[in-house]
Amino acid sequence: IIYNDVLFYKPEINNFGAFKDEKTTEKAMEEYSKQTDKFFLVSENSTPSYNSEKIQLVKKIDGCQLVLEKFIDYKISEEIIELTEQHIDEVYDLIWLVMPGFYQKRGFEMGKFFGIFKDNKLVAISGQRMQTDDFIEISSVVTHPDYTRRGYAKQLIYKTALEILKENKLPILHTNKGNSAIPLYEKLGFKLSRDMNWWLYSKKA
C-alpha cells in the first residue's frame, strides 16, 4: 500500500511500513490507521512525524541488522520439513505464544517456512519475510518454551539461510540490540551491519 513515498504491507499480511522522508509519514499513518489498529514503521536513522491527536507512539524498539558475511557449514541432526498451508494455524499459534503481536496468518505467504516436529506437534520454526532483489530476511525464529536449548533454532536458521543462498541472495536478520541470540547468529557467519529502529504506533480511539 503506497502513500507517496511511504510504503506499507497489506495489514492482513504484515503490519510493517517504511519511508524515505520523515516529513511524509504523518498523512500516511493517518490513512493506514484506517485499516489497522497497530503498525510499525522501520527506519535506520530517521524519526517519523505523526499527528499525536490521532496517532500514539506505543514504543520504540532499538534493533540491529545482521547480514551473512561468511557461510559456515553446520550439520543438521533434526528432521526439518518445509511447511505448507496446512500448517498455517500451527505456525500462527506458535509465533503468538512466543512473540505475540508480530505476525499475521497471511505472513506465511511472504516466503518459505521450515519446522521441526516433536511429540506430533510443531515445536520450532524459521521463516522468510521481507525480500529485495539481493536479500531475503530470516524471521519468525521461535521455539516452544518446552523445547528450548536443544539447538533447534540454530539448525533452522542454517537451513533457511541455505535455501536463500540457493536463490543467489544473501540472508539478513533483524533483532533487538543486545539480544542474547546475537552470538548464535555470529557463529553461523552473520555480521552486524547497521542499527535499525522499529516504531510501534496505534491509532487513538
C-alpha positions as CSV (number, residue, x, y, z in Angstrom):
1,I,0.0,0.0,0.0
2,I,1.6,3.3,-1.2
3,Y,1.1,6.8,0.2
4,N,3.5,8.9,-1.7
5,D,6.9,7.5,-0.7
6,V,5.7,5.7,2.4
7,L,5.0,2.0,1.7
8,F,3.1,-0.4,3.9
9,Y,2.4,-4.1,3.6
10,K,-1.3,-5.0,3.5
11,P,-2.2,-5.4,7.2
12,E,-3.6,-8.9,6.8
13,I,-0.1,-10.0,5.7
14,N,2.3,-7.8,7.7
15,N,1.9,-4.5,9.7
16,F,5.2,-3.1,8.7
17,G,5.9,0.1,6.7
18,A,9.0,2.1,5.6
19,F,9.6,5.6,4.3
20,K,12.2,7.8,2.6
21,D,11.3,11.2,4.1
22,E,10.0,11.5,7.6
23,K,8.0,14.6,6.7
24,T,5.7,12.5,4.6
25,T,4.8,9.9,7.3
26,E,2.1,11.9,9.2
27,K,-0.6,11.7,6.5
28,A,0.4,8.2,5.5
29,M,0.0,6.9,9.1
30,E,-3.4,8.5,9.4
31,E,-4.6,6.8,6.2
32,Y,-3.0,3.4,7.1
33,S,-4.6,3.5,10.6
34,K,-8.0,3.3,9.0
35,Q,-7.1,-0.3,8.0
36,T,-5.4,-1.5,11.2
37,D,-5.2,-0.5,14.9
38,K,-1.4,-1.0,15.3
39,F,1.5,-0.9,12.9
40,F,5.3,-0.4,12.7
41,L,7.4,2.0,10.8
42,V,11.0,0.9,10.2
43,S,14.0,3.3,9.9
44,E,17.7,3.4,10.2
45,N,18.2,6.9,11.4
46,S,15.1,8.9,10.8
47,T,12.3,9.6,13.2
48,P,8.8,9.5,11.7
49,S,6.5,12.5,12.2
50,Y,2.9,11.9,13.3
51,N,-0.2,13.7,14.5
52,S,-0.4,13.0,18.2
53,E,-4.1,13.8,18.3
54,K,-4.8,10.8,16.1
55,I,-1.8,8.5,16.4
56,Q,0.0,7.3,19.5
57,L,3.6,6.1,19.8
58,V,3.4,2.8,21.8
59,K,7.1,2.1,21.9
60,K,10.4,2.4,20.0
61,I,12.4,-0.8,19.7
62,D,16.2,-0.3,19.3
63,G,17.3,-3.0,16.9
64,C,20.1,-4.0,14.6
65,Q,20.5,-5.8,11.3
66,L,22.9,-8.7,10.6
67,V,24.0,-9.9,7.1
68,L,25.5,-13.2,6.3
69,E,29.2,-12.5,5.8
70,K,30.7,-16.0,5.6
71,F,28.6,-19.1,5.3
72,I,29.8,-21.6,7.9
73,D,28.9,-25.3,7.2
74,Y,26.8,-26.8,10.0
75,K,25.5,-30.3,10.5
76,I,21.7,-30.7,10.7
77,S,20.8,-33.6,13.0
78,E,17.0,-33.0,13.2
79,E,14.4,-33.7,10.6
80,I,13.4,-30.3,9.2
81,I,10.5,-30.0,6.8
82,E,9.2,-27.2,4.6
83,L,5.8,-26.2,6.0
84,T,2.7,-25.9,3.8
85,E,-0.6,-24.1,4.0
86,Q,-1.9,-27.0,6.2
87,H,0.4,-25.8,8.9
88,I,-0.7,-22.1,8.9
89,D,-2.6,-22.3,12.1
90,E,0.2,-24.1,13.9
91,V,2.7,-21.6,12.8
92,Y,0.5,-18.7,13.9
93,D,-0.2,-20.2,17.3
94,L,3.5,-20.9,18.0
95,I,4.6,-17.4,17.0
96,W,1.9,-15.8,19.0
97,L,2.8,-17.9,22.0
98,V,6.5,-16.8,21.9
99,M,6.3,-13.4,20.3
100,P,2.7,-12.1,20.4
101,G,1.7,-9.2,18.2
102,F,4.3,-9.5,15.4
103,Y,2.7,-11.9,12.9
104,Q,-0.4,-12.3,10.8
105,K,-1.6,-15.6,9.3
106,R,-1.1,-14.4,5.7
107,G,2.5,-13.6,6.6
108,F,3.0,-17.2,5.6
109,E,2.8,-16.0,2.0
110,M,5.9,-13.9,2.3
111,G,8.4,-16.8,1.9
112,K,9.3,-20.3,2.8
113,F,8.8,-21.6,6.3
114,F,10.6,-24.6,7.9
115,G,9.7,-26.5,11.0
116,I,10.7,-29.2,13.5
117,F,8.1,-31.6,14.9
118,K,8.3,-33.4,18.2
119,D,5.6,-35.4,20.0
120,N,3.3,-34.9,17.0
121,K,3.4,-31.1,17.2
122,L,5.2,-28.2,15.7
123,V,7.8,-27.0,18.3
124,A,10.3,-24.8,16.3
125,I,10.1,-22.8,13.1
126,S,12.1,-20.4,11.0
127,G,10.7,-18.4,8.0
128,Q,11.4,-15.8,5.4
129,R,9.8,-12.4,5.5
130,M,10.9,-9.2,3.7
131,Q,12.6,-9.7,0.3
132,T,14.5,-7.5,-2.1
133,D,16.4,-8.2,-5.3
134,D,19.6,-9.0,-3.3
135,F,18.4,-10.1,0.2
136,I,15.8,-12.2,2.0
137,E,15.1,-11.7,5.7
138,I,15.1,-14.7,8.0
139,S,12.3,-14.2,10.5
140,S,9.9,-15.9,12.8
141,V,12.6,-17.9,14.5
142,V,10.8,-19.3,17.5
143,T,10.9,-22.4,19.7
144,H,8.2,-23.6,22.0
145,P,9.3,-22.9,25.7
146,D,9.2,-26.6,26.5
147,Y,11.7,-27.4,23.8
148,T,14.4,-24.8,24.1
149,R,18.1,-25.4,24.5
150,R,18.2,-28.3,22.0
151,G,19.8,-26.5,19.1
152,Y,16.6,-26.3,17.1
153,A,16.9,-22.6,16.3
154,K,20.5,-22.9,15.1
155,Q,19.6,-25.7,12.7
156,L,16.5,-23.9,11.4
157,I,18.5,-20.7,10.7
158,Y,21.1,-22.7,8.9
159,K,18.5,-24.4,6.8
160,T,16.7,-21.2,6.0
161,A,20.0,-19.4,5.1
162,L,21.0,-22.3,2.8
163,E,17.7,-22.1,0.9
164,I,18.2,-18.3,0.5
165,L,21.7,-18.8,-0.9
166,K,20.3,-21.2,-3.4
167,E,18.4,-18.3,-4.8
168,N,21.6,-16.3,-5.2
169,K,20.6,-13.8,-2.5
170,L,22.0,-13.0,0.9
171,P,20.3,-13.8,4.2
172,I,19.7,-10.9,6.6
173,L,18.4,-10.9,10.2
174,H,16.8,-8.3,12.4
175,T,16.8,-8.4,16.2
176,N,16.8,-6.3,19.3
177,K,20.1,-4.7,20.3
178,G,21.8,-6.8,23.0
179,N,19.7,-9.9,22.2
180,S,21.3,-13.0,23.7
181,A,20.8,-14.7,20.3
182,I,23.3,-12.5,18.5
183,P,26.3,-14.7,19.4
184,L,24.5,-17.6,17.9
185,Y,23.9,-15.7,14.7
186,E,27.6,-14.7,14.6
187,K,28.6,-18.3,15.0
188,L,26.6,-19.1,11.8
189,G,28.6,-16.4,9.9
190,F,26.3,-13.3,10.3
191,K,27.8,-9.9,11.0
192,L,26.2,-6.8,12.5
193,S,25.7,-4.3,9.7
194,R,23.7,-1.4,11.0
195,D,21.3,-0.2,13.6
196,M,17.6,-0.4,12.9
197,N,14.6,1.2,14.6
198,W,11.1,-0.1,14.9
199,W,8.4,2.4,15.8
200,L,5.2,0.8,17.0
201,Y,2.1,3.1,16.7
202,S,-1.5,2.7,17.4
203,K,-4.5,4.9,16.4
204,K,-6.3,6.7,19.1
205,A,-9.9,5.9,19.8
